Amino acid sequence: MGDPAGPIVSARGLTKRFGTFTAVDGVDFTIGRGEVFGFLGPNGAGKTSTMRMLACMSPVSGGRLEVRGLDPARHGPSIRAGIGVVHQHDALDMELTVLDNLLVYGRYFDISRRVVRARAHELLEFAQLGPRAGSRVEDLSGGMRRRLAIARALISDPELVILDEPTTGLDPQARHLVWERLYELRRRGVTLVITTHYMDEAEQLCDRLVVMDGGRIVAEGSPRALVERHVGREVVEVRLAHGSHGELAARLRPCFDRVEVLADRVWCYGEDGEAMLATIHAQGYATESALVRRGSLEDVFLQLTGRSLVE
């Protein structure tokens, strides 16, 4: 095992190739112990390929990677023994009961039956699934299945948990319950690595994150630092009753940090939304609507990766 005071993950020039296609193109990052670290990016950005390398499920094509202080190429089984993985699509045993999903999975880690059973019951309470211990998985709601998947990933008492889109497809109540469980893991000192398409989820959960695009890291920092660096404190959204949005944007660009024209509105970025709004009104255009709001991680994401849909 490596230095217990060092980062739990360290990547330098990390690369993943599939034939002539480079999915991850020489990225550098570190993840501290006890940190919640996020990967954001559009489809095809390289997030899942990176996560699979961290989980020792896919070999590294180039660069250097250490997980738990070890080289995945030489110590894959030792690394996997100390990590838990929650896949985007639950790989649960549908015909088994909730409890048996934990008991059977725990045996893969060479843990005694007594310890596995004790941990399984503790984890069912943690996941708020105790009353459903005897239910078959196919009878559970989507939110219950996600909580069971998280509980199963914790059966080996890992110090690092990798979660790929942990709340995709869940309703708001189920999402918040999953968030509560992840907050509890963070309080216990478990390191969490998360990919998500929900910007509010990243802002709520992540201490730090990277934004990936085209296999490269295009930004890194805390959610708030990224907003301040790339967007500014406030955003003004304006729709005109009459006239050209492009014309208004051209007149505003010398006044503000950044101005963006969308199909039906103009977005202005800066530090003082009310002052920006006054400047806009002074241009003499009749506005249909005007909104002042805080800059968000979604603004950062769209600015760095674009607004075009990637399939």
Secondary structure as GFF3:
##gff-version 3
##sequence-region A 1 311
A	DSSP	beta_strand	9	18	.	.	.	ID=ss1
A	DSSP	beta_strand	21	31	.	.	.	ID=ss2
A	DSSP	beta_strand	36	40	.	.	.	ID=ss3
A	DSSP	alpha_helix	47	54	.	.	.	ID=ss4
A	DSSP	beta_strand	62	67	.	.	.	ID=ss5
A	DSSP	alpha_helix	72	80	.	.	.	ID=ss6
A	DSSP	beta_strand	83	86	.	.	.	ID=ss7
A	DSSP	alpha_helix	98	107	.	.	.	ID=ss8
A	DSSP	alpha_helix	113	126	.	.	.	ID=ss9
A	DSSP	three_ten_helix	130	132	.	.	.	ID=ss10
A	DSSP	three_ten_helix	137	139	.	.	.	ID=ss11
A	DSSP	alpha_helix	142	153	.	.	.	ID=ss12
A	DSSP	beta_strand	160	164	.	.	.	ID=ss13
A	DSSP	alpha_helix	172	187	.	.	.	ID=ss14
A	DSSP	beta_strand	191	195	.	.	.	ID=ss15
A	DSSP	alpha_helix	199	205	.	.	.	ID=ss16
A	DSSP	beta_strand	208	213	.	.	.	ID=ss17
A	DSSP	beta_strand	216	221	.	.	.	ID=ss18
A	DSSP	alpha_helix	223	230	.	.	.	ID=ss19
A	DSSP	beta_strand	234	240	.	.	.	ID=ss20
A	DSSP	alpha_helix	245	252	.	.	.	ID=ss21
A	DSSP	beta_strand	258	261	.	.	.	ID=ss22
A	DSSP	beta_strand	266	270	.	.	.	ID=ss23
A	DSSP	alpha_helix	273	281	.	.	.	ID=ss24
A	DSSP	beta_strand	287	294	.	.	.	ID=ss25
A	DSSP	alpha_helix	297	305	.	.	.	ID=ss26
###
